[in-house]
Amino acid sequence: MAPGRAGDGRRRAAYDGAVPGRVVIFLSHAAPEDLRLAGACAATAVALGDRVDAFLFGPAVPAVVAAHGGEPDDPAALLLAARRSGARLVACSASVVAQRVDLAAAEAALDAVVGWPTVLEWSRGVVDRFSF
């Protein structure tokens, strides 16, 4: 059977892994399972060669910032490992203020602190979006 052909003669869409994509992750929860899922999603996408932007909101901001430089078994550790591999971690500026996160700590743990206009611009047109 020829590649890309189904047994009944219909053409199947072929996956071409050579073209890197973009993945956007929206993380607004600090529950351990949400932090781990977001981290697994980010790490997998980076490993596949995709550009990954993880946008943090609400309680996720202090959870990720507090995990920076912390224990490897922290629920946010995989998300921070994905950052070291090329994912960008970006916090919403309003969440940094509302959650009373120290700006210097946020700047050390994250790649950027931005407002909604930037979140919208940086995520515009991205089809692969995941929310946790």
N, C-alpha and C positions, 0 to 999 in steps of 0.2 A: 504494500500500500504506500502511496506517495505521501511525503510529509505534508501536513496541513489538510489531509483529506479524511473525511469520515468514512466508515465502512459502507454507508449507503450512497456515497457519491456527493454528498453535500460538502461544501467547503467550510472548514472551521477557521476561526480567527487564529492566526499564529501569534505566539508571544515572542517579541523581539526584546530580549533583556539588555541589548546593547544601548538602548536609548534611555538615559537616566530621566526619571520623572521628578515630580515635586510632591511632597507630602506635607500637609498641615495638620497639626494636632492642637486641639483646644482642650485644655485641662483646667477645670474649675473646681474640682473636688480634691480633698486631701485624704480621703479614705485610702488605706494601704493598697487595696486591690485596684483602685483607680490609678494611683501612682505607679504601681507595677505594670499595669496594662499599657499606660502611656509610655513608660520606659521601654517595654518590650516592642511596642509599635515603632518607636523612634529608632531603637537599636537595629531592628530588622530592616527598616527602610534605609538607614545609613549603610548597612552591610550590603544591601542591594544596589548601592550607588546613587540613591535618590538624595535630592536636597531636602532637608527636613527643617521645618520651623515649628517649634512647640510654643504656643502662646499660653501663658499662665494667668489665671484670674482667681479672685477671691482667696479662699483658704489654701489653694494650691501654691500660691506665692510664698508664704512663710514656710510651708512644709518643704519646698524644694530648696529655699535659701538656707534653712536650718540644716539640711542634709549635706550641704556643701562642705567637703573636707571631713565628713563624718564617717560613720561605720559603713562597711561594704554591704551589710545586710539591711540597711535602711530601705524602706519601701521606695524612696526616690533615687536610690543609688544607681539603678540602671538608666534612668533618665539623665543623670549627671555623666554616666559613662558614655552615653550616646553623644552628649555634648563634646566630650573629649575626642570622640571619633568624627565629629563634623556637624552634628545637629546644632541648630541655634535655639537657645532658650530665651524667650522674650516675655517679660512681664508687662501687664497693663499698669500704667502709671496710677490710675485711680485705685486699683487694688493694692498697690504698694502703700499708698496713703491710708486707705480704709483699713488695711490689715496691720498698720503701724510697723511696717518692715523698715529696718534701718537701710537707708539708701546706699551707704557704703557697702554693707553686706550684700545687698541685692546686686550692686554693680560687680562685686567680686564673684558671685555665684552664677550670674546670668550674662547673656550677651548684649541685652538692651532692655531698657525700660521705656515704653512708648505709649502714646495715646491711641484712642480708637481710630483716628484717621490713618495712622501708620499700620495698625493691625489690618484694617480693611485693604489698604494698598498692597501690603506684603502678602496677603492671602488671596488677592484677586485672581480669578481664573484657575485656581488650583482645584482640580477635580477630586483628588484623593485627600479627603478631610475626615478626621476622626475626632470624636468628642468623648472625653472621660470626665 
